[in-house]
Amino acid sequence: MGVFDSVEKKLENAVGGVFARAFRGDVQPVEITARLQRELDSEAKLLSRDRKLVPNEFHIAFSTHDFGRLSPYSSTLNAEVTAELHNYAAERGYIFNGPVTIEYAENAKLPIGRFKVTSAAVAGVEVVDEPLFAKPGALAIEVNGYRHPLNDAVLVIGRGTEADLRINDPGISRQHARILVQGHGAQATVTIEDLGSTNGISVDGQKVKSAPLHLGSQITIGNTSATIVSTGK
């Protein structure tokens, strides 16, 4: 039995005959697994000789017919597909920098039996001693949908436990960079400094050792992008 036959059998056994009958014809679960594995292959980015970073968040668009047929089984289907992706990644030295998530969506323009996949490598973010509130008019750093006010004088960004803002990105050093804040509110001066990291930092597309940050500044740390935003009034 091939790997895809094995996946299909496990999926059918997981939810019984109703599931198996529902998936006859049209888009098959094994096709989804195979397509996501190809997505890992095509989007893999070299980190070192033996490691490659691959996407961990997937968005799959289906025709109206297939979406209606697949979505009731999405939890069971995704659990099995995710397990297969982890096995596939381990065999090939692929690294996920966050939990694997798969979301389904409906696209009325797609014909029955066709689906489209988009993906991204999105790092998990964790903050130590998270501030209880944002000071009026303060700036914040936004990473993968998480917004952290720059209230503290020093904010260390990295992958290790010593960092104040932890980003689970293999391209980020344990203590990668720090943000220095002088002053308060709209009058604050904000600077980012590299802490001797392996891959360095970029601000607005330029590689820097240190640079001032302003509202709208775009920062790249490892494989992760961040933006300086306002916390509002």
N, C-alpha and C positions, 0 to 999 in steps of 0.2 A: 504494500500500500504506500503510495507517494505521500509527501507531506501535505499536499492540498487535499487529497482524499481523506487523510487523517483528520484535518481541520473540519472538513465537511461532516464527517461522521460524528465528531464531538459536538458540533453545533446541533445536529439533528437529535442526538441523545440528550442534549441539555434541556430541550423543551418538548421533546416527544413528537408524535406524528403530525399534530396540527402545524407545528413549525416546519417540518419537512415538506408537507403538502403545500404550504404557503409559498415556499421558495422554489417550486418547480417552474422552470422557465424564467424569463426576464432576468433581472440581476441576481446572481447567486452569491451567497456569503463567501465562497472560496474566491470569487472574482474580486471582492472587496479586499480580502487579505492579500492577494497577489498584487493588486494595484498599490496598496500602501507599502508593501515591501519594495516595489519598484520605486516608489516615492523616496524611501530611505536611500536607495542606491543612487538615485539621480541628484538628490539634494545633500549628500554627505560632504562635509567640509573637513579637510585634513587638519588635525590638531597636532599630531606627532606621527612617528612612523607606524605605530600600531593602533592609533585611535583616530576616529572620525566623528565629528558632531553631526547628528541627524535631527530632523524635525520631531517634535513630541506633541504638537497640536495639529489636528487634522479636521478639515471642514469638507464634508462630502455632500454635493448637490445631486438630487435624484429627480427624475420625472415625477409628475403628480401621482401617477399610478404606482411607481415603485416606492415613493416616499410613504404613501398610505399603507402599503403592504409591509414595508420594512420597519417603520418607526415603532409599532407595538412591541417588537422584539429587540429594540436597540440596546437595552441594558445587557441582556444575555449575549447578544451578538458581539457587542463591544468588549465584554469581559474575555471572550474567547479570542477575538482578534488581537486585543492588547497583549494577551499572554503570548501569542504567536510572534508578535512584533518584538517582544522582549527576547524571545529565544533567537530570533533571526538576528537581532542586533548583537547579542552576545557571541554568536558564531562568527561575525564579521568585524568585531572590534568597534562597533558603533556605540556612541555615547549619547544618551538622552540627558538634557540638562534640566529636566523637570518632569512631572508626571505626564504620562501619555493620555491624551483626551481625544475623543472622536465625537464630532457633532454632525447631525444630519440636518439637511435643509431641503426645501422644495423649490424646484426650478421648472416652471411650466413650459419653458422653451425646450427642455430636453426631451428627446423621444424615449419611449419605453425601452428599457434594457441598456441605456447609456447613463453614465454618471461622471461627474467631474470632481477632482480632488485638489484642494489647496492646502498648504501646510506651512508651518513656521516652527523654528526652534525658539522656545520661550522659556527663559530661566525662572525658577521659583525664587521669590523674594521674601526675606524675613528680616524684621527689624527688632533689635534689642532695645529695651527700655523705650518703647514707643511713646511719643509725647501725647498728653491727654488732649491738647488743643493746639490750634495754629494761631500764632500772633497775628493781629490784623495787618494786612498788607505785606505779609512775609512771602518769601519765595519758597518753593518746594521742589524736590526732585521727584519726577514721575518715572517709574520703571515698570514696564509690563502691566500697566493698569493700576499699580499701587503708587499712591502719592504720599511722600514723607516731608513734612514741613522742615525747613532749615532753621530751626529754633536754636540748636546747640552751636557752640563756638567751633567745635570740630566734629565732623562726621566721617568715620573711616568706612570705606567701601571695600568689600572683599568677599572671598569664599569661605574663609576660616571663621572659627568661633570667636576670634578676637575682634572681628569687624562689627561695627554698629549697624550697618546695612549689609546684610548677607545676600549674595546673589549666587544661586547654584548653577554657575556657568563654568565649565572646565577651562575656558579660556581666560578666566579671571584668577589672579593670584590670591593667596590667603589674605594678605593685606595689600590691596591693589592701588588705591588712591585715597585721598582725603579731601574733604571740602571744608574750607575755613570760612567762617562767618564773622565779620566785624561790624558792629553796629546793630540797629534794629529796624524792622519794618522796611519801608520803601527806601530808606537811606542806607541800608546795610550794604557792605562790600563783600562779595562772595568770590572765592577763588578755589580752583581745584588744582591739586598737586599729585603727580605720580609718585608712588612710594617704592620705586625701583622694581616695578612689576615686569613680568616676562614679556607681555604683549603690548604694554604701554596704553596710553589713552589718546583719544582724539576729541577735539572740540570744534564743532562746525566744519567737520571734514578735514581738519588740520591736526597732524600728530604734534603733541605738545608735552613738555615736562610739567609746565604749570600754565594756567591761563585764567583770566577773569571770567566769571559767569554772569549772564544777564537773563532777563525774561526771554524765553524762547531759545536759549542756547541748547544745541544738540550735542550730547556726549556719547561717545562709543567706548565701552569698556569690555574687553574681550569680544564676545559675540553678541553683547547686549547693548541696546540703545536706551538712552535716558534723555529726558527733556526737563529744562528748568521752567516751571510754571508758577502762577500766582495762586496763593491760597484765598484770594478775595478779600473783601472788606471785613 
